[in-house]
Amino acid sequence: GVSAGIFNTDSICNGISISGYGGNGNCKNGASMALFFLSSKKMNGVGISLGIIGGDTLNGLFVTGQLISGLSDGKDEVSRMNGLGVSLFHTNILHLNGMTVSLVNYSKYQNGASIGIYNRSGKVNGIQIGGYNKSSFYHGLSFGAYNRSQNLHGLQFGLLNYAGNNPRLLRWLPLVNAHLGR
């Protein structure tokens, strides 16, 4: 069905939800749009907001003006996102399976791609494209002005690249750095 209002706090919504403030619900399935704030423990489908999108689990496409953040349960990160998140300023996701595009992207576990000015992840399987890319464990490709990984298994392309698990003289390299061994 269709749900519309200034404040929309439906516990479960299947279909289309339009509001100025799409507050905390348990599950939204379909298309959800809010002017200022869109949040639900679980959202499946498409979420669009000029302000903030938050939730515990986001599955689908999410486009926001400010940030994607897990505000539904007091945490400052989405626990899991499967799909595409596009944010003007900031994304903060614990487990990312998919892609984020934003000025600043944070994730603890990333399977997929992040594109932004600053990308920071704990463990990456995939690709990062940005000005500054930072990770603890990296498996894949990194393209940026400065790439830094404590434990690299892949390739870095940038003006300056750091791979902490390379031999001392090969840790800091311009243009290309690689660690393809164990």
Phi, psi and omega in degrees: 000192181239133178234127181220145178174172177290313174244121181239106182239036179302137178294313177227131179228122175246118181126233184242131178235124180232129181201167171281323179224103180267079190297193187290126173228178178273321184204132174237124179240125180119224181249126178236131180227134178218145180289310187253317191210128178231120184211145174197152178301321179222129176235130178237126178122235183236132175234130181227131178208142173284340182258254189242141169243130180223156177171164177281314179228125178242123179237114178132218182247128181227125183234127184217156180280327186247298183200160172250116187211144182278075183269357186291335181232026176085354177278160180256025177210153172282132180294317183211133172230127176243108181137215184241127175242123179241123183222142180293317188251313198204138168233143179220104188227131179290302179243112179253122171239095184146231187212140172237142176229116183194168174296317181232128179236126174241138170205150176273319178231121182236122170242101183141222187228147171230132178235123180183177176290319180229120178241126179226126181219151174285299180234126184239133166236101181149228188220143172233134178232120181182184176285313180228117180244126183227136177206157174276310178236125186229126174236107179143212183244142178228127178238120179187172175293317178226124178242133181222126176218131177290325184223094185262134170227083184159212185233144173238133177236119180182177178295320177220133184229138179233129174233106185295339181265005174278161172303151188313314183285348180249009180288314181256113179223143173278154174069301183219136172223149182212151167218109185250356180269198181279000000 
